[in-house]
């Protein structure tokens, strides 16, 4: 049995056909988490459902723009969602805590560690963290793709043994899940499979993301050493079965790769926060992707774009204009310009603070 799990519950799992919150399903989910809790398993819950909860509380006459409507429903609904969770966990003599985040909370290493410390304190005090994006203040440019992305980041940050992504289908299929000719893909290598060829881009009825997003998050998370399972959250006892006997559940599992150092786990999810670029030549690319641990030297940099300071994240772009990695600058742009012709100057990005995309 896994000893630590991040569980992501999708909107379609928690939402009834009329778009409102399914409290009975919530009760079954909390029953399963309580069972694991009593077995000593640490569980982090990333839960959608605030908008669905808000639909049962708000009677608005004039249709609003999508952003305002989401802000309205999620603001009101988040209170209802967590209140329901608190009541259900209380029946098991357990406590839960609300943790609302935005993508900006993971922008810097300092914020990242503050978030990690917050969740660690809750877990160490036997409190279930219930995490959701703060849709009341997040707008399009600052939003996670959906809670799948948030769950992958949290699982990597907290280094849980497993991530369960629960949706309303059995997993990833090699075609349309509704087609009788499609087959469930039971196991996927976290690094070597291109999902775009057969995963549908269709989004769920109530959520923002689709199965392609789930697959990409699963691949990235699993590549860092975490076992990822995509399964049907509407099935009975799916959480407890995945935790103890995953082979008995019809689902898709992403095989875990080699664990990454903690700082590289943060960097793997922080490419969107890098505002500056360094372009490298073919020799530098070959060196970075060789079997030997290699830092990025100024000698391999063909040009730099944007101003940056020491500690800022840099996008690393190869000669084909492809983003191949992200690194933490060891010094600022002014110093880099001063020493760009100095072949012996210290690396712009040290290997310990370099993450390469496979």
C-alpha positions in Angstrom: 0.0 0.0 0.0 1.2 3.5 -0.8 2.2 5.6 2.2 1.5 9.0 0.7 -0.9 9.9 -2.1 -2.1 13.0 -3.9 -5.6 12.6 -5.1 -7.1 14.8 -7.7 -10.9 14.8 -8.0 -12.2 16.2 -11.2 -15.4 18.3 -11.7 -17.1 15.5 -13.6 -16.7 13.2 -10.6 -18.2 15.6 -8.1 -20.9 17.1 -10.3 -24.4 15.8 -11.0 -26.0 15.9 -14.5 -27.7 19.2 -13.5 -24.3 20.8 -12.9 -24.7 20.9 -9.1 -22.5 19.3 -6.4 -22.9 15.5 -5.8 -22.7 15.3 -2.0 -23.3 11.5 -2.0 -20.2 11.0 -4.1 -18.3 13.4 -1.8 -19.3 11.2 1.2 -18.0 8.1 -0.5 -14.7 9.8 -1.3 -14.2 11.0 2.3 -15.1 7.4 3.5 -12.2 6.0 1.4 -9.8 8.7 2.5 -10.7 8.1 6.1 -10.0 4.4 5.7 -6.5 5.2 4.3 -5.9 7.8 7.0 -6.5 5.1 9.7 -4.0 2.9 7.9 -1.4 5.7 8.3 -1.5 6.9 4.7 -0.9 10.6 4.2 -3.4 11.9 1.7 -3.5 15.3 -0.1 -6.7 16.1 -1.8 -6.8 18.4 -4.8 -10.5 18.9 -5.3 -12.5 20.7 -8.0 -16.2 21.4 -7.4 -16.4 25.0 -6.2 -18.2 26.2 -9.3 -20.7 23.3 -9.1 -21.3 24.1 -5.4 -21.9 27.7 -6.3 -24.6 26.8 -8.8 -26.9 25.6 -6.1 -26.5 28.8 -4.1 -26.5 31.6 -6.6 -29.6 32.6 -8.6 -28.3 35.2 -11.0 -30.8 36.7 -13.5 -28.4 38.3 -15.9 -25.8 36.1 -17.6 -22.3 37.3 -16.9 -19.1 37.0 -18.9 -17.3 33.6 -18.3 -14.6 35.0 -16.1 -17.0 37.0 -13.9 -19.4 34.0 -13.7 -16.6 31.7 -12.6 -15.4 34.2 -10.0 -18.9 34.5 -8.7 -19.7 30.8 -8.5 -16.3 29.7 -7.2 -16.2 32.4 -4.5 -19.6 31.4 -3.1 -19.2 27.7 -3.9 -15.7 27.2 -2.3 -17.3 27.9 1.1 -20.0 25.3 0.5 -17.5 22.8 -0.9 -15.1 22.9 2.1 -18.0 23.0 4.6 -19.3 19.8 3.1 -15.9 18.2 3.3 -15.4 19.4 6.9 -18.8 17.9 7.9 -18.1 14.6 6.2 -14.6 14.2 7.7 -15.9 15.2 11.1 -18.0 12.1 11.0 -14.7 10.1 11.0 -13.3 12.4 13.7 -10.9 13.9 11.2 -10.0 17.5 10.4 -9.4 19.1 7.0 -7.9 22.4 5.9 -8.6 24.6 2.9 -5.5 25.7 0.9 -6.3 28.0 -2.0 -3.5 28.8 -4.4 -2.7 30.6 -7.6 0.0 29.9 -10.1 1.8 32.9 -8.8 2.3 31.1 -5.5 4.8 28.8 -7.3 6.6 31.5 -9.1 9.7 31.7 -6.9 11.5 29.1 -5.0 10.7 30.9 -1.7 7.0 30.8 -2.4 7.3 27.2 -3.4 9.0 26.2 -0.2 6.4 28.2 1.9 3.6 26.2 0.2 5.5 23.0 0.8 5.9 23.9 4.5 2.2 24.7 4.9 1.1 21.3 3.5 3.8 19.5 5.5 2.6 21.0 8.8 -1.0 20.0 8.0 0.0 16.4 7.2 2.2 16.1 10.3 -0.8 17.1 12.4 -3.0 14.4 10.7 -5.1 17.1 8.9 -6.2 16.5 5.3 -5.2 19.4 3.1 -7.9 20.2 0.5 -6.3 22.2 -2.3 -8.0 24.1 -5.0 -7.1 26.9 -7.4 -8.3 30.3 -6.1 -10.6 31.0 -9.1 -11.9 34.1 -7.4 -8.7 35.9 -8.1 -7.1 33.9 -10.9 -7.8 35.2 -14.4 -6.9 33.6 -17.7 -3.2 34.6 -17.9 -2.5 33.4 -14.3 -4.5 30.2 -14.3 -3.3 26.7 -14.2 -4.4 24.7 -17.2 -6.7 23.0 -14.7 -6.5 21.2 -11.4 -4.6 18.3 -13.1 -1.6 20.6 -13.5 -2.0 21.8 -9.9 -2.2 18.2 -8.7 0.9 17.2 -10.6 2.8 20.2 -9.1 1.7 19.4 -5.6 2.5 15.7 -5.9 6.0 16.5 -7.1 6.5 19.2 -4.5 5.5 16.9 -1.7 7.1 13.9 -3.2 4.1 11.6 -2.6 4.5 8.0 -3.8 1.5 8.2 -6.0 -0.8 10.6 -7.8 -4.4 9.5 -8.5 -6.1 11.5 -11.2 -9.8 10.7 -11.0 -12.1 11.5 -13.8 -15.3 10.0 -15.3 -13.7 7.5 -17.7 -11.6 4.5 -16.9 -8.3 6.0 -18.2 -6.6 6.7 -21.5 -7.9 5.0 -24.6 -6.3 4.5 -28.0 -9.3 6.3 -29.5 -12.6 7.8 -28.5 -13.6 6.2 -25.2 -17.2 5.9 -26.4 -16.2 3.9 -29.4 -16.5 0.1 -29.1 -13.3 -0.2 -31.1 -11.2 1.8 -28.6 -9.1 -0.1 -26.1 -7.9 1.1 -22.7 -4.1 1.7 -22.5 -3.3 0.0 -19.2 0.4 1.0 -18.9 2.4 3.9 -20.3 6.1 4.7 -20.2 6.4 8.1 -18.6 9.0 9.3 -21.1 8.8 7.6 -24.5 5.2 7.8 -25.6 3.6 10.6 -27.6 0.0 10.9 -26.5 -1.1 13.3 -29.1 -1.7 10.6 -31.7 -4.7 9.1 -30.1 -5.8 11.0 -27.0 -8.9 13.1 -27.5 -8.6 16.9 -27.0 -12.2 17.1 -26.0 -12.7 18.8 -22.6 -15.0 17.6 -19.9 -18.5 19.0 -19.5 -17.7 20.9 -16.2 -13.9 21.2 -16.1 -11.3 23.2 -18.1 -9.0 20.4 -19.1 -9.2 17.3 -21.2 -7.6 13.9 -21.3 -4.6 15.2 -23.2 -3.9 17.6 -20.4 -4.2 14.7 -17.9 -1.8 12.6 -20.0 0.8 15.3 -20.2 0.6 16.0 -16.5 0.8 12.3 -15.8 3.9 11.9 -18.0 5.7 14.8 -16.5 4.9 13.8 -12.9 5.7 10.1 -13.5 9.0 11.1 -15.1 10.0 12.5 -11.7 9.6 9.2 -10.0 6.0 9.3 -8.9 3.5 6.5 -9.9 0.5 8.1 -11.6 -2.9 6.4 -12.0 -5.7 7.8 -14.1 -9.0 6.1 -13.2 -12.8 6.5 -13.0 -13.6 8.3 -9.8 -17.3 7.3 -10.0 -16.4 3.6 -9.5 -17.0 2.2 -6.0 -13.9 2.1 -3.7 -11.6 3.1 -6.5 -9.3 5.1 -4.2 -8.8 2.3 -1.6 -8.3 -0.2 -4.4 -5.7 1.9 -6.2 -3.9 2.4 -3.0 -3.7 -1.3 -2.0 -4.3 -3.4 -5.2 -4.0 -1.2 -8.3 -4.0 -4.2 -10.6 -7.6 -5.0 -9.6 -8.8 -1.6 -11.0 -9.4 -1.0 -14.7 -7.3 2.1 -15.3 -4.2 3.6 -16.9 -0.9 3.6 -15.0 2.1 5.8 -15.9 5.4 4.1 -14.9 7.6 6.1 -12.6 11.0 7.3 -13.9 14.1 8.3 -11.9 13.4 10.6 -9.0 14.5 14.2 -9.4 16.2 16.4 -6.9 13.7 18.7 -5.1 14.9 21.9 -6.8 14.6 20.3 -10.3 11.0 19.3 -9.5 10.2 22.9 -8.9 12.0 24.0 -12.1 10.2 21.4 -14.1 6.9 23.1 -13.5 8.3 26.7 -13.6 9.1 27.2 -17.3 6.1 29.5 -17.7 7.6 31.9 -15.2 10.9 32.4 -17.2 10.8 35.7 -19.0 14.3 35.7 -20.4 15.9 33.4 -23.0 19.4 32.1 -23.8 19.9 30.6 -27.2 22.6 27.9 -27.5 24.6 26.4 -30.4 24.6 22.7 -31.5 27.7 21.9 -29.5 26.2 23.2 -26.2 23.0 21.2 -26.8 25.0 18.0 -27.4 27.0 18.6 -24.2 23.9 19.3 -22.1 22.2 16.1 -23.3 25.3 13.9 -23.0 25.6 11.2 -20.3 28.0 13.4 -18.4 26.5 16.1 -16.0 27.2 19.4 -17.8 26.6 23.0 -17.0 25.8 25.7 -19.5 28.8 27.8 -20.3 28.7 31.2 -22.0 30.8 29.7 -24.8 27.8 27.8 -25.9 25.4 30.8 -25.9 24.7 32.5 -29.2 22.5 35.2 -27.9 20.5 36.3 -24.9 17.1 37.9 -24.8 15.6 39.9 -21.9 17.1 41.3 -18.8 17.7 38.9 -15.9 19.1 38.9 -12.4 21.0 36.3 -10.5 18.5 33.6 -9.5 16.1 34.3 -12.3 14.9 31.4 -14.4 16.0 31.3 -18.0 14.5 29.4 -21.0 17.2 27.5 -22.8 16.5 27.4 -26.6 18.5 25.4 -29.1 19.6 26.2 -32.7 16.2 24.9 -34.0 14.4 27.5 -31.8 13.1 24.7 -29.6 12.9 25.1 -25.8 15.1 22.3 -24.4 15.3 23.3 -20.8 15.1 25.8 -18.0 17.9 27.0 -15.8 18.6 29.3 -12.8 21.0 32.1 -13.7 24.2 32.2 -11.6 24.7 35.9 -12.4 22.9 38.8 -14.0 22.6 39.8 -17.7 25.2 42.6 -17.3 27.8 40.3 -16.0 27.0 37.7 -18.7 27.5 40.4 -21.4 30.8 41.4 -19.8 32.2 37.9 -19.9 30.5 36.5 -23.0 33.9 36.1 -24.8 35.6 34.6 -21.7 35.7 30.8 -22.3 36.9 30.1 -18.7 34.3 32.1 -16.9 32.0 30.3 -14.5 28.8 28.6 -16.0 25.8 30.8 -16.6 23.7 27.8 -15.4 25.1 25.2 -13.1 24.1 21.6 -13.7 22.5 21.5 -10.2 20.1 24.2 -11.2 19.4 23.0 -14.8 16.3 21.0 -15.9 16.3 19.5 -19.4 13.1 18.5 -21.1 13.2 14.9 -22.4 
